[in-house]
Amino acid sequence: MSNLPQVYGKDFSVYVQVVRLTLAEKGIEHQLVEVNPFDSIDSRLWYFDIHPFGRMPAFIHNDVRLYESEAIARYIDEAYDGPILQPGNALARARMTQAISILQSYAYLSWVWGIYMHRIERPKKGLLPDKQKIASSLPDARAAMKALSEMMSHGEFLAGGDQLTLADLFCAPMMNCLDTTPEGIEMLGDHQNMARWWDRMRKRASVKRFVL
């Protein structure tokens, strides 16, 4: 049996991508165990022993079992060798946490579920986009982009410095979704520092492998 860390979920999930990016940036190979929370409960009853809410991702390595992407990502950074992904400076670390909170509380719901799912995914299934849902998502979407853009005035990465952190790894999969939409392209045009950040992130080997 492989002793590689196991990540549970599907590769289309932005939060599964966050965990896989974190492992990649630390230089750690892993195994993806595919489980889809949108499948019937009967087909995945076994998974509730790993994740009590049946969502994704979950993480297992040896005796360690974790769920919730931020907990997993912080553990990976602190428990494994490799580049440090959390700033040592208290203010920079707080900014990283602030950026992650913005992404999870506001950007994910507006960028991914509000705009991307209705603008891109629904038409793929032959469904019409819900224009009202897109419109109602725009205020939070724009506010999240503006807030992250202002944080980047302190440096090249989202924690406000020149160090890649977990905040950047949380943002990349969400930005990848948003950037496929006309609304996202317009927002990036309004915030050139975020556009430059995304251009740099798109060139990273980890992002090319697990996000693009």
Phi, psi and omega in degrees: 000138180295142176260017178288150170302144179248131175248126183258131178149195178242148187289349177281346182286129179297328182282328170297318178299322178302312181295318180294322175298317181299314178299317181296317180294335175275354180079030185248122173285154183207172177245132174268120175259111189283124173213135185245115181293349178270354173288169179298149180300321182301326183281351183223029178302325180302329187288336180293344173286341180260318179231109188297344179255358176069019181263190179220149009265171164230164187219133175225132170211116185056240182269001183269126175232125181221153168221167190082120192299321182292320177297318180296312183297317179295321178297313181303316181296321186273336187263342186243154174291164178125181181303140180283130185249009175229128184298147175280333179288134186298319182291317179296322178294322177295320178295321176300313180296321178298315179297317178298320179295318176301314182297315184283325185275329188235312185291317183301313183292322183272313182292312188272301185281327184278318185255301186300313183298322182276327182278326188246307189287318180299315177299328177300330181265010179079017180256151177282143175293146176274096185296329178293321178294319178298313182298319182288341179275341187297320180301313178292323180298314180291322179295320179295316179298316180296317181297316179293322178298318180294325177296328182284357176293346181266356181170194186268350181236169192291338176282359176091017179223201182255020181247127171298133179227179177301331179301318179295324181286331173287324185284323189304311180295324179291319179295325178300321176293310185298324185290350177272357185251151177297327178295318180293318179298320178295317180296318178295326176296331179277346183227083188295330178294326175289324177296319178293320177301314182294324177297320177293317182295323181298338182271352181287142182301321182296319181290319177299324184282320190245354184239308187286000000 
